[in-house]
Amino acid sequence: MGGNSPCASCKLLRRRCAKDCIFAPYFPSDDPHKFAIVHKVFGASNVSKMLQELPIHQRADAVSSLVYEANARVRDPVYGCVGAISYLQNQVSQLQMQLAVAQAEILCIQMQQEPALPTHSQMDQDERSLLLHSNLDSIPQYLNFTSYPSSNVIQDPLKRESLWT
């Protein structure tokens, strides 16, 4: 930026903002909190090194990621983004289980109403079995969980368990 309007990093670090300041395009002076949080978590020197190693077209995305991770680390110093991801994966698993239970209940209700099927066609036992198994085959896909085992996942944002035990 140079001259009268130093970038947020130069303002925080109390130095003169050079014309080729690596922080200036990504940490404008009107958003000082953005650099302050990144500096607190990663340090200005490390951020500078990371940005210098990246091609210019990737730096804005890298800064966005650094800001996101820094905010997550301030909220949760131990787990950061991983804690949030694990918590959300656990919620997805619980919702998948609830969906599977609801679908099983629907299937039970449908099977209880099976006598309402046209009896004049005289469905034989094989046809009824085929109907039952075709409906049951859709349930296992909801019981397939791709997230971590529940004992390794954060169960509650206030009560944290280790991800590696």
Number of C-alpha atoms within 10 A of each C-alpha: 19 13 9 8 15 23 28 23 27 23 16 15 13 10 11 16 22 15 11 10 16 20 22 20 13 19 21 19 20 11 13 16 15 22 27 19 19 23 20 11 18 15 13 18 9 13 19 14 11 13 17 12 9 11 8 11 8 10 19 14 12 16 20 13 12 20 21 16 19 24 18 18 19 14 12 15 13 13 17 17 18 16 22 15 14 20 17 16 19 22 16 15 20 14 13 17 16 14 15 18 15 12 17 16 12 12 16 13 11 14 16 10 10 13 9 9 11 9 10 6 7 9 12 9 9 9 11 13 11 11 12 16 11 11 14 13 9 13 16 9 10 16 15 11 15 9 15 14 11 14 12 16 22 25 16 11 11 7 7 15 15 12 16 7 7
